[in-house]
Amino acid sequence: MRHLCRIMHTCTDQNARTVRLPVFPPQRIVSLVPSQTELLYALGLEREVVGITKFCVHPPEWFQEKKRVGGTKTVSLEKVAALRPDLVIANKEENDRAQIEALSEHFPVWVSDVRDLPTALDMIECVGAVTGKFEAAQTLVAGIRSAFSAHRPESGAYRPRVAYFIWRKPYMVAGGDTFIQAMLEAAGFENVFAAESRYPEVSREMLRAYAPELLLLSSEPYPFAEKHLAEFQELCPAARAAVIVDGELFSWYGSRLLQAPAYFRQLRENIC
C-alpha cells in the first residue's frame, strides 16, 4: 500500500501531498465525494462525519440528517468552515482544484486519485488509516477482492463492444483513462472509445464509425431512463440494443464495489 503512513498525525494522500492532522483519529470529518461518503459510513464513522455534499445520497439517512456544504464542484467554503472539520476528504477529479487549494489553507484535506481497481482499494485502505478505521478498511478490501475474483469473466470469453454514455445533449461517453473504463473491462466489455481521452463528445457519424454492438446508458450523471432507449437505437441503428445500466456500480469507487461484480455478471448474462 503505497500511500499509508504509520505516523498517524501525518499522512500522504494519493497525490503525494503531505496532510497533517491536528487530531487523530479525526473527530469532525467533511466528505466532498459521494462514493467516499458511503465508504465512511461503511467504516462506521456515523458520529465523526459532520458534512457532506448535496450529491452524497448514500446512505439515505445521512443525506437527510448531515449538513450539506454544496455540490462536489460548488463547495461553500463558508459552510465547511462553520463545521470546523479536522479532516476533509476530497477527490482530484470530482472536486474543483481551486476550492480544494482554498480549503487546504485552513484545514487538512486528504485528496484521492482513483483510476482503476488497485487505486480504489489503495484509497479505501488509506481512508481507513487516516480515520482510525484501518482494520475495518482491510476487511472491506478483502471482501471486494474476493467478489471480483468470484465473478471474473472467463478467460477468452466473448467481450461485447460497447459505448458507455454518461450525457445527452451533447452525447458524451466514457473514454479509456477513466475508472468507468476499468469497470467495463472487469465486467467483460470492450469499450469502443477506449483510445479516447476522458469523456469525449461523440456524434452520430462517430458512433457509426466505431460501430458498438451495445449502447450502455448510465443512470448517472445524466438520468437516462427507458424513455431514451428508442432515441439511442435511432442514433446508432447498427447496435443490437440500448440498455440502461446502474451508473453507481460502474463509477462509485468506495464500499459499493462490493456489489459491482455480481451486478456485472448478471448484466452480461442478460444482454450477451
C-alpha positions as CSV (number, residue, x, y, z in Angstrom):
1,M,0.0,0.0,0.0
2,R,1.9,3.0,-1.3
3,H,0.3,5.9,0.4
4,L,-0.2,4.7,4.0
5,C,1.8,6.5,6.7
6,R,2.4,4.8,10.1
7,I,2.9,8.2,11.8
8,M,-0.8,8.8,12.2
9,H,-0.7,12.6,12.7
10,T,0.9,13.0,9.3
11,C,-0.1,11.1,6.2
12,T,0.3,11.3,2.4
13,D,-2.7,11.4,0.1
14,Q,-3.0,9.8,-3.4
15,N,-1.5,12.9,-4.9
16,A,1.7,12.7,-2.8
17,R,0.6,15.6,-0.7
18,T,1.5,15.6,3.0
19,V,-1.5,16.1,5.2
20,R,-1.1,16.9,8.9
21,L,-3.9,16.1,11.2
22,P,-4.4,18.2,14.4
23,V,-6.4,15.4,16.0
24,F,-6.1,11.7,15.4
25,P,-8.4,10.0,14.9
26,P,-10.3,12.9,13.4
27,Q,-13.5,13.8,15.2
28,R,-15.1,16.1,12.7
29,I,-15.0,15.0,9.0
30,V,-16.4,16.6,5.9
31,S,-16.7,14.5,2.8
32,L,-16.9,16.1,-0.6
33,V,-17.2,12.9,-2.7
34,P,-20.4,10.7,-2.8
35,S,-18.7,7.3,-3.1
36,Q,-16.3,8.2,-0.3
37,T,-19.1,9.4,1.9
38,E,-20.7,6.0,1.6
39,L,-17.3,4.5,2.4
40,L,-17.1,6.5,5.6
41,Y,-20.5,5.1,6.5
42,A,-19.3,1.5,5.8
43,L,-16.3,2.2,8.1
44,G,-18.6,3.1,11.0
45,L,-17.9,6.9,11.1
46,E,-21.5,7.9,11.9
47,R,-20.6,10.3,14.7
48,E,-17.4,11.7,13.1
49,V,-18.9,12.8,9.7
50,V,-20.4,16.2,10.1
51,G,-20.7,17.4,6.5
52,I,-21.4,16.0,3.0
53,T,-22.4,17.3,-0.4
54,K,-25.9,17.5,-2.0
55,F,-24.9,14.6,-4.2
56,C,-24.0,12.3,-1.3
57,V,-27.3,10.3,-1.4
58,H,-26.0,7.2,0.3
59,P,-26.7,6.3,3.0
60,P,-30.2,8.0,2.8
61,E,-30.3,8.7,6.5
62,W,-27.1,10.8,6.2
63,F,-28.5,12.6,3.2
64,Q,-31.4,13.6,5.3
65,E,-29.5,14.4,8.6
66,K,-26.0,15.6,7.8
67,K,-25.2,19.2,7.0
68,R,-24.7,19.8,3.2
69,V,-21.9,22.0,2.0
70,G,-22.9,22.4,-1.6
71,G,-22.1,20.4,-4.7
72,T,-18.9,18.5,-5.5
73,K,-17.7,21.3,-7.7
74,T,-19.6,24.1,-5.9
75,V,-18.5,23.7,-2.3
76,S,-19.4,26.5,0.0
77,L,-16.1,27.3,1.8
78,E,-18.1,29.2,4.4
79,K,-20.3,26.2,5.2
80,V,-17.3,23.9,5.5
81,A,-15.6,26.4,7.8
82,A,-18.7,26.6,10.0
83,L,-18.4,22.8,10.6
84,R,-14.8,23.2,12.0
85,P,-13.5,20.0,10.3
86,D,-10.3,18.4,11.4
87,L,-10.3,16.4,8.2
88,V,-11.8,17.0,4.7
89,I,-12.0,14.1,2.2
90,A,-11.9,15.1,-1.4
91,N,-11.1,13.7,-4.9
92,K,-8.8,15.1,-7.7
93,E,-11.4,14.6,-10.4
94,E,-14.7,15.2,-8.7
95,N,-13.8,18.4,-6.8
96,D,-12.7,21.8,-8.0
97,R,-8.9,22.3,-7.7
98,A,-9.1,25.9,-6.7
99,Q,-11.7,25.2,-4.0
100,I,-9.5,22.3,-2.6
101,E,-6.5,24.6,-2.5
102,A,-8.5,27.2,-0.7
103,L,-9.8,24.7,1.9
104,S,-6.2,23.4,2.3
105,E,-5.1,26.7,3.6
106,H,-7.3,26.3,6.7
107,F,-8.0,22.5,7.1
108,P,-6.3,19.2,6.5
109,V,-7.6,18.0,3.1
110,W,-6.9,14.4,2.0
111,V,-7.3,14.0,-1.8
112,S,-7.8,10.7,-3.6
113,D,-6.9,10.0,-7.2
114,V,-8.7,6.8,-8.3
115,R,-8.2,5.5,-11.8
116,D,-8.8,1.7,-11.5
117,L,-9.5,-1.0,-9.0
118,P,-6.0,-1.1,-7.5
119,T,-6.0,2.6,-6.8
120,A,-9.6,2.3,-5.4
121,L,-8.5,-0.4,-3.0
122,D,-5.5,1.7,-2.0
123,M,-7.8,4.7,-1.4
124,I,-10.1,2.6,0.9
125,E,-7.1,1.4,3.0
126,C,-5.7,4.9,3.2
127,V,-9.0,6.4,4.2
128,G,-9.3,3.7,6.8
129,A,-5.8,4.6,8.1
130,V,-6.4,8.4,8.2
131,T,-9.7,8.0,10.0
132,G,-8.5,5.4,12.5
133,K,-10.5,2.6,10.9
134,F,-7.7,0.7,9.2
135,E,-8.8,-2.8,10.3
136,A,-12.3,-2.2,9.0
137,A,-10.9,-0.9,5.7
138,Q,-8.7,-4.0,5.3
139,T,-11.8,-6.3,5.9
140,L,-13.7,-4.3,3.3
141,V,-10.8,-4.5,0.7
142,A,-10.6,-8.3,1.3
143,G,-14.3,-8.6,0.6
144,I,-14.1,-6.6,-2.6
145,R,-11.1,-8.6,-3.9
146,S,-13.0,-11.8,-3.2
147,A,-16.1,-10.5,-5.0
148,F,-14.2,-9.5,-8.1
149,S,-12.3,-12.8,-8.1
150,A,-15.5,-14.8,-7.8
151,H,-17.3,-13.0,-10.7
152,R,-14.3,-12.6,-13.1
153,P,-15.3,-13.3,-16.8
154,E,-13.8,-16.5,-18.0
155,S,-10.5,-16.2,-20.0
156,G,-11.3,-15.9,-23.7
157,A,-15.0,-15.2,-23.1
158,Y,-16.9,-13.1,-25.7
159,R,-16.5,-9.4,-24.9
160,P,-19.2,-7.3,-26.5
161,R,-18.1,-4.0,-28.0
162,V,-19.9,-1.2,-26.1
163,A,-20.3,2.6,-25.9
164,Y,-20.9,3.8,-22.4
165,F,-23.0,7.1,-22.4
166,I,-22.8,9.5,-19.5
167,W,-24.5,12.5,-21.0
168,R,-27.1,13.6,-23.5
169,K,-27.2,16.9,-25.5
170,P,-24.4,16.7,-26.2
171,Y,-23.8,13.0,-26.3
172,M,-20.8,12.1,-24.2
173,V,-19.2,8.7,-23.5
174,A,-16.6,7.3,-21.1
175,G,-13.1,7.1,-22.7
176,G,-10.1,5.0,-21.8
177,D,-8.4,6.8,-19.0
178,T,-11.4,6.7,-16.6
179,F,-12.5,4.5,-13.7
180,I,-15.5,3.5,-15.8
181,Q,-13.2,2.0,-18.3
182,A,-11.6,-0.2,-15.7
183,M,-15.0,-1.3,-14.6
184,L,-16.1,-2.1,-18.2
185,E,-13.0,-4.3,-18.5
186,A,-13.8,-6.0,-15.2
187,A,-17.4,-6.5,-16.4
188,G,-16.3,-8.3,-19.6
189,F,-17.0,-5.5,-22.1
190,E,-14.7,-3.8,-24.7
191,N,-15.1,-0.1,-24.8
192,V,-15.0,1.1,-28.4
193,F,-13.9,4.5,-27.2
194,A,-11.0,3.2,-25.1
195,A,-8.5,5.1,-27.2
196,E,-10.2,8.4,-26.5
197,S,-9.3,10.6,-23.5
198,R,-11.6,11.2,-20.6
199,Y,-15.3,11.9,-21.6
200,P,-15.4,12.8,-25.3
201,E,-18.3,14.3,-27.0
202,V,-19.5,12.0,-29.8
203,S,-21.5,12.5,-33.0
204,R,-23.8,10.2,-34.9
205,E,-21.1,9.8,-37.5
206,M,-18.5,8.8,-34.9
207,L,-20.9,6.2,-33.4
208,R,-21.5,4.6,-36.8
209,A,-17.7,4.6,-37.5
210,Y,-16.9,3.0,-34.1
211,A,-19.7,0.5,-34.5
212,P,-20.6,-0.5,-30.9
213,E,-22.7,-3.6,-30.6
214,L,-24.3,-2.3,-27.4
215,L,-25.2,1.1,-26.1
216,L,-24.9,1.3,-22.3
217,L,-26.9,4.3,-20.9
218,S,-25.7,5.2,-17.4
219,S,-28.2,6.2,-14.7
220,E,-25.8,9.0,-13.7
221,P,-24.7,11.7,-14.0
222,Y,-27.3,12.1,-16.7
223,P,-30.5,10.3,-15.6
224,F,-31.0,8.0,-18.6
225,A,-34.3,6.1,-18.4
226,E,-36.4,3.7,-20.6
227,K,-37.8,6.7,-22.4
228,H,-34.4,7.3,-24.0
229,L,-33.9,3.8,-25.5
230,A,-35.7,4.5,-28.8
231,E,-33.7,7.7,-29.3
232,F,-30.4,5.8,-29.0
233,Q,-31.5,2.9,-31.2
234,E,-32.3,5.5,-33.9
235,L,-29.0,7.3,-33.2
236,C,-27.0,4.1,-33.8
237,P,-29.3,1.6,-35.6
238,A,-26.5,-0.9,-36.2
239,A,-26.2,-1.6,-32.4
240,R,-28.3,-4.6,-31.4
241,A,-29.5,-3.0,-28.1
242,A,-29.5,0.1,-25.9
243,V,-29.6,-0.8,-22.2
244,I,-30.0,1.3,-19.0
245,V,-27.2,0.4,-16.5
246,D,-26.6,1.3,-12.9
247,G,-24.1,4.2,-13.1
248,E,-23.2,4.0,-9.4
249,L,-22.0,0.4,-9.8
250,F,-19.8,1.5,-12.7
251,S,-18.4,4.7,-11.3
252,W,-18.5,4.7,-7.5
253,Y,-15.2,3.5,-6.1
254,G,-15.9,3.0,-2.4
255,S,-17.8,0.3,-0.5
256,R,-20.3,0.0,-3.3
257,L,-17.6,-2.0,-5.1
258,L,-18.7,-5.0,-3.1
259,Q,-21.9,-5.1,-5.1
260,A,-20.4,-4.4,-8.5
261,P,-19.1,-7.8,-9.6
262,A,-22.4,-9.7,-9.1
263,Y,-24.2,-6.9,-10.9
264,F,-21.7,-7.0,-13.8
265,R,-22.2,-10.8,-14.1
266,Q,-25.9,-10.5,-14.2
267,L,-25.8,-7.7,-16.8
268,R,-23.6,-9.9,-19.0
269,E,-26.0,-12.8,-18.7
270,N,-28.9,-10.7,-19.5
271,I,-27.6,-8.9,-22.6
272,C,-24.9,-11.2,-24.1
